[in-house]
Amino acid sequence: MALIEFQKQKIMRSMVYALSPAIIGSIYFFGWRVLAVILVSVITCTVTEWLFLRKGQAKVTEAIVVTAILFAMTLPPTIPFYMVILGAVFGVSFSKMAFGGFGMNVFNPALVCRAFLYITFPLHMTNQWIPAANFSDFPGGFAMWRFFAGNNYLSAVTSATPNIAFKDGAATLPGYLQLFLGNINGQYEKLGEITLIGGGSIGETSALLLLIGGLYIVFKKVANWRLVVSFFATFVVFMTVLHLIIPEKTPDALFSILAGSAFLGGFFMVTDPVSSARTNAGRWIFGAMVAILAIIIKSFSLFAGGVMFAILLGNMFAPIIDYAVKNYQQRRKAA
């Protein structure tokens, strides 16, 4: 690693600062093992990019560190380390370096890493969740390698996040304050068995900590505010309409935002300056399109959360959106 020289990018360091509260929170909720997952991801992604650049003059970008952290934060706390390595190598190789490296990728690299694991190892990516530490359990995960309930780690592994529990028709769900703070734990009955409700992915457990980091990068102008406002405004309006029409399939907007990956995706993924729309008008369209796609996928498909697939689909259309916007502006100016 001493041979690897980084290209300094102040914006990327601001992203790391913004993600720090959620990283610290994840250690409390799940234990120090999640930090090991993040480090494995950072090392693997960095080495993979370096292997592509080692014979040239280009340096490894600090952006790869942000990609690695975001990828790790989308993973279950129980994910095996070898899966983290496989996902990182595949995502960086085929979504970034295959397109020419930094600034040339079409798709968000962190989400390509996750999508590869989601398809290749569906059991580990959809059923391997554990309850988050309760605040009454302080120091929680700070005092152990991995937090688990009842001194029985295996029995603490569950197949339900709050979104999955809602889709399964759970009568009792975590409250808004639990979801906002990240203190997510509980249980419900499914097919005659008691199923635990887990905290979700490493970095999406606490909406509060993600909100703090998200507002920071908007304030620092690292994330474009149009993308953020467009995504969340559309998400709230469209989810509210669907909840009024089909409440059995769609929870209310507040629960949906707090319980899933909306904060992580809306602040840190949708706003990726390379894979999102780059015109101001295009950003409004892009954010709204991702929000609508995410709600449709999570409401009518087998997937409890659709933000990942929605952003990847949006990435595919981002160049077309910008082309259409520029073409319209040119024709209007000519007229």
Legacy VTK file of the C-alpha trace (Angstrom):
# vtk DataFile Version 3.0
C-alpha trace
ASCII
DATASET POLYDATA
POINTS 335 float
0.000 0.000 0.000
2.986 2.317 0.549
3.593 2.197 -3.207
0.142 3.591 -3.945
0.083 7.339 -4.500
-3.248 9.124 -4.299
-4.500 12.029 -6.368
-5.795 14.474 -3.770
-9.454 15.464 -4.135
-10.829 17.857 -1.520
-14.421 17.105 -2.486
-13.939 13.401 -1.814
-12.489 14.103 1.606
-15.607 16.110 2.407
-17.651 13.037 1.476
-15.638 10.927 3.912
-16.215 13.506 6.662
-19.950 13.446 5.904
-20.089 9.649 6.128
-18.154 9.541 9.407
-21.201 9.938 11.735
-22.957 7.017 10.051
-19.772 4.923 10.250
-19.386 5.597 13.978
-23.071 4.856 14.489
-22.775 1.563 12.617
-20.005 0.456 14.989
-22.260 1.170 17.969
-25.224 -0.652 16.428
-23.393 -3.713 15.073
-19.887 -3.890 16.544
-16.333 -3.348 15.325
-16.719 -5.989 12.632
-18.448 -3.420 10.398
-15.309 -1.268 10.484
-13.362 -4.316 9.298
-15.854 -4.697 6.428
-15.275 -1.059 5.474
-11.479 -1.442 5.621
-11.569 -4.607 3.502
-13.664 -2.736 0.941
-11.332 0.288 0.914
-8.190 -1.828 0.535
-9.690 -4.028 -2.194
-11.117 -1.142 -4.226
-7.872 0.840 -3.938
-5.648 -2.063 -4.957
-7.960 -2.936 -7.861
-7.800 0.596 -9.269
-4.044 0.711 -8.707
-3.545 -2.522 -10.666
-5.170 -0.877 -13.684
-3.107 2.312 -13.344
0.262 1.009 -12.153
1.903 1.072 -15.625
0.657 4.534 -16.499
1.216 8.013 -15.121
-2.195 8.369 -13.486
-2.559 8.215 -9.708
-5.225 6.394 -7.738
-8.003 8.879 -7.008
-9.374 9.565 -3.542
-12.773 8.996 -5.103
-12.127 5.253 -4.881
-12.136 5.545 -1.083
-15.610 7.101 -1.187
-16.792 4.362 -3.550
-15.439 1.715 -1.182
-17.080 3.228 1.898
-20.450 3.640 0.174
-20.291 0.055 -1.078
-19.536 -1.250 2.416
-22.369 0.788 3.911
-24.898 -0.924 1.636
-23.933 -4.391 2.915
-25.411 -6.491 5.733
-23.339 -6.494 8.938
-22.925 -10.276 8.630
-21.462 -10.245 5.105
-18.421 -12.587 4.725
-15.192 -10.789 3.894
-14.578 -12.779 0.712
-17.875 -11.504 -0.695
-16.797 -7.920 0.012
-13.597 -8.577 -1.937
-15.427 -10.166 -4.885
-17.957 -7.344 -5.093
-15.276 -4.647 -4.889
-13.093 -6.210 -7.582
-16.030 -6.734 -9.947
-17.574 -3.304 -9.430
-14.381 -1.267 -9.780
-13.177 -3.301 -12.763
-16.350 -3.378 -14.824
-18.178 -0.196 -13.817
-15.240 2.207 -13.562
-11.930 1.078 -15.021
-13.518 -0.626 -18.037
-14.978 2.770 -18.990
-11.667 4.612 -18.641
-11.386 5.329 -14.930
-12.414 8.326 -12.857
-14.952 10.617 -14.479
-15.752 8.213 -17.303
-18.072 5.714 -15.624
-21.720 5.555 -16.648
-22.995 3.742 -13.547
-22.417 4.421 -9.871
-19.506 2.059 -9.013
-20.579 1.449 -5.408
-24.024 0.317 -6.517
-22.600 -1.911 -9.248
-20.507 -3.614 -6.554
-23.638 -4.154 -4.480
-25.788 -5.251 -7.411
-23.234 -7.928 -8.287
-23.407 -9.358 -4.772
-27.187 -8.983 -4.671
-27.527 -11.187 -7.743
-24.677 -13.601 -6.964
-25.336 -14.117 -3.244
-29.043 -13.319 -2.752
-29.355 -15.190 0.562
-26.583 -13.264 2.272
-27.780 -9.957 0.803
-31.470 -10.311 1.657
-31.799 -12.616 4.682
-28.702 -12.039 6.799
-29.761 -9.151 9.056
-29.335 -8.654 12.796
-31.086 -6.338 15.275
-29.293 -3.087 16.061
-28.061 -2.361 19.563
-30.549 -0.633 21.822
-29.451 2.644 23.400
-30.012 1.033 26.795
-27.282 -1.466 25.816
-24.538 1.185 25.938
-21.679 0.845 25.085
-23.321 -1.533 22.586
-21.074 -2.503 19.695
-18.229 -0.277 20.934
-17.414 -2.980 23.458
-17.430 -6.012 21.166
-16.403 -7.377 17.776
-20.027 -7.800 16.688
-23.135 -6.957 18.631
-25.671 -9.725 19.094
-28.763 -10.177 21.207
-29.109 -12.658 24.010
-25.513 -13.888 23.818
-26.528 -16.056 20.864
-25.317 -14.657 17.565
-26.883 -17.321 15.349
-30.353 -16.859 16.829
-30.010 -13.105 16.316
-29.706 -13.473 12.541
-33.048 -12.544 11.031
-34.711 -12.362 7.642
-36.547 -9.073 8.095
-35.747 -5.398 7.852
-38.538 -2.882 8.603
-39.434 -2.719 4.892
-39.531 -6.505 4.580
-41.620 -6.728 7.748
-44.146 -4.299 6.264
-44.386 -6.303 3.037
-44.939 -9.442 5.133
-47.878 -7.778 6.871
-46.322 -7.388 10.311
-48.792 -6.043 12.850
-46.076 -4.333 14.907
-43.377 -2.243 13.260
-40.593 -0.024 14.663
-41.768 3.493 15.466
-40.708 6.633 13.643
-38.335 7.675 16.445
-36.671 4.245 16.413
-36.161 4.473 12.660
-34.908 8.044 12.852
-32.333 7.333 15.548
-31.401 3.847 14.328
-32.539 1.989 17.443
-34.223 -0.677 15.290
-35.177 -3.933 16.918
-38.374 -5.860 17.472
-40.178 -8.979 16.366
-43.312 -10.183 14.594
-45.007 -13.464 13.822
-44.621 -15.001 10.362
-45.977 -18.426 9.447
-46.344 -19.303 13.098
-42.753 -18.364 13.950
-41.398 -15.292 15.660
-39.143 -13.340 13.320
-36.786 -10.605 14.493
-36.709 -7.216 12.799
-33.125 -6.256 12.010
-31.420 -2.925 11.546
-30.738 -3.217 7.829
-27.494 -2.475 6.029
-24.402 -1.176 7.802
-24.819 2.452 6.815
-28.576 2.937 6.511
-29.645 2.166 10.073
-29.740 5.696 11.487
-31.583 8.285 9.401
-30.398 11.023 11.775
-26.698 10.360 11.193
-27.179 10.170 7.421
-29.198 13.402 7.498
-26.385 15.174 9.327
-23.853 14.035 6.744
-26.196 14.722 3.839
-26.907 18.291 4.889
-23.163 18.823 5.340
-22.312 17.909 1.730
-25.211 20.021 0.445
-23.972 22.974 2.523
-20.423 22.450 1.253
-21.803 22.217 -2.317
-20.313 18.765 -2.739
-23.805 17.458 -3.536
-26.052 19.413 -5.886
-29.114 20.595 -3.975
-31.384 20.243 -7.031
-30.859 16.481 -7.112
-31.547 16.192 -3.381
-34.689 18.341 -3.404
-36.032 16.723 -6.560
-35.517 13.201 -5.209
-37.023 13.719 -1.750
-39.889 15.960 -2.865
-40.956 13.493 -5.535
-40.498 10.574 -3.157
-42.764 12.121 -0.520
-45.494 13.208 -2.955
-45.608 9.999 -5.004
-45.413 7.723 -1.945
-48.197 9.682 -0.241
-50.454 9.312 -3.283
-49.803 5.579 -3.536
-50.344 5.115 0.208
-53.773 6.729 -0.083
-54.671 4.461 -3.015
-53.115 1.137 -1.956
-52.115 1.352 1.740
-51.652 -2.427 1.939
-48.737 -2.254 -0.528
-47.160 1.077 0.315
-46.417 2.468 3.789
-46.719 6.176 4.474
-43.977 8.407 3.117
-42.309 9.087 6.480
-41.967 5.396 7.348
-40.658 4.598 3.886
-37.995 7.308 3.975
-36.810 6.482 7.480
-36.935 2.677 7.163
-35.014 2.134 3.958
-32.045 3.381 2.007
-33.648 6.658 0.909
-31.319 8.878 2.951
-28.168 7.019 1.908
-29.282 6.922 -1.723
-30.817 10.399 -1.898
-27.875 12.276 -0.411
-24.844 10.182 -1.349
-25.743 8.092 -4.437
-28.181 10.137 -6.513
-25.859 13.134 -6.223
-22.825 11.367 -7.743
-21.548 14.108 -10.097
-20.238 11.630 -12.678
-23.167 9.228 -13.127
-26.069 11.651 -12.585
-27.419 14.348 -14.890
-25.158 17.377 -15.260
-27.510 20.097 -16.524
-29.616 21.966 -13.972
-32.900 21.076 -15.651
-31.683 17.525 -16.133
-30.962 17.220 -12.411
-34.585 18.005 -11.573
-35.734 15.339 -14.016
-33.132 12.803 -12.903
-33.932 13.098 -9.189
-37.668 12.801 -9.812
-37.247 9.808 -12.118
-35.092 7.912 -9.609
-37.610 8.556 -6.820
-40.551 7.314 -8.910
-38.666 4.224 -10.066
-37.589 3.424 -6.496
-41.176 3.568 -5.232
-42.526 1.460 -8.091
-39.853 -1.208 -7.594
-40.246 -1.391 -3.821
-44.062 -1.396 -3.979
-44.767 -3.818 -6.820
-41.730 -6.101 -7.061
-40.239 -8.759 -4.812
-37.570 -6.318 -3.660
-38.315 -4.504 -0.395
-36.028 -1.630 -1.354
-35.745 -0.316 -4.900
-33.364 2.617 -4.518
-30.339 0.666 -5.794
-31.971 -0.484 -9.027
-33.677 2.892 -9.491
-30.365 4.777 -9.363
-28.683 2.352 -11.765
-31.585 2.737 -14.200
-31.372 6.497 -13.765
-27.625 6.411 -14.507
-28.422 4.738 -17.808
-30.758 7.577 -18.825
-28.723 10.492 -17.419
-26.824 11.195 -20.695
-30.078 11.042 -22.656
-31.729 13.473 -20.237
-28.854 15.942 -20.578
-28.865 15.578 -24.374
-32.605 16.253 -24.525
-32.316 19.271 -22.224
-29.446 20.800 -24.212
-31.212 20.132 -27.494
-34.399 21.784 -26.219
-32.465 24.797 -24.920
-30.642 25.207 -28.247
-33.858 25.024 -30.274
-35.534 27.480 -27.931
-32.582 29.870 -28.171
-32.553 29.601 -31.969
-36.273 30.302 -32.117
LINES 1 336
335 0 1 2 3 4 5 6 7 8 9 10 11 12 13 14 15 16 17 18 19 20 21 22 23 24 25 26 27 28 29 30 31 32 33 34 35 36 37 38 39 40 41 42 43 44 45 46 47 48 49 50 51 52 53 54 55 56 57 58 59 60 61 62 63 64 65 66 67 68 69 70 71 72 73 74 75 76 77 78 79 80 81 82 83 84 85 86 87 88 89 90 91 92 93 94 95 96 97 98 99 100 101 102 103 104 105 106 107 108 109 110 111 112 113 114 115 116 117 118 119 120 121 122 123 124 125 126 127 128 129 130 131 132 133 134 135 136 137 138 139 140 141 142 143 144 145 146 147 148 149 150 151 152 153 154 155 156 157 158 159 160 161 162 163 164 165 166 167 168 169 170 171 172 173 174 175 176 177 178 179 180 181 182 183 184 185 186 187 188 189 190 191 192 193 194 195 196 197 198 199 200 201 202 203 204 205 206 207 208 209 210 211 212 213 214 215 216 217 218 219 220 221 222 223 224 225 226 227 228 229 230 231 232 233 234 235 236 237 238 239 240 241 242 243 244 245 246 247 248 249 250 251 252 253 254 255 256 257 258 259 260 261 262 263 264 265 266 267 268 269 270 271 272 273 274 275 276 277 278 279 280 281 282 283 284 285 286 287 288 289 290 291 292 293 294 295 296 297 298 299 300 301 302 303 304 305 306 307 308 309 310 311 312 313 314 315 316 317 318 319 320 321 322 323 324 325 326 327 328 329 330 331 332 333 334
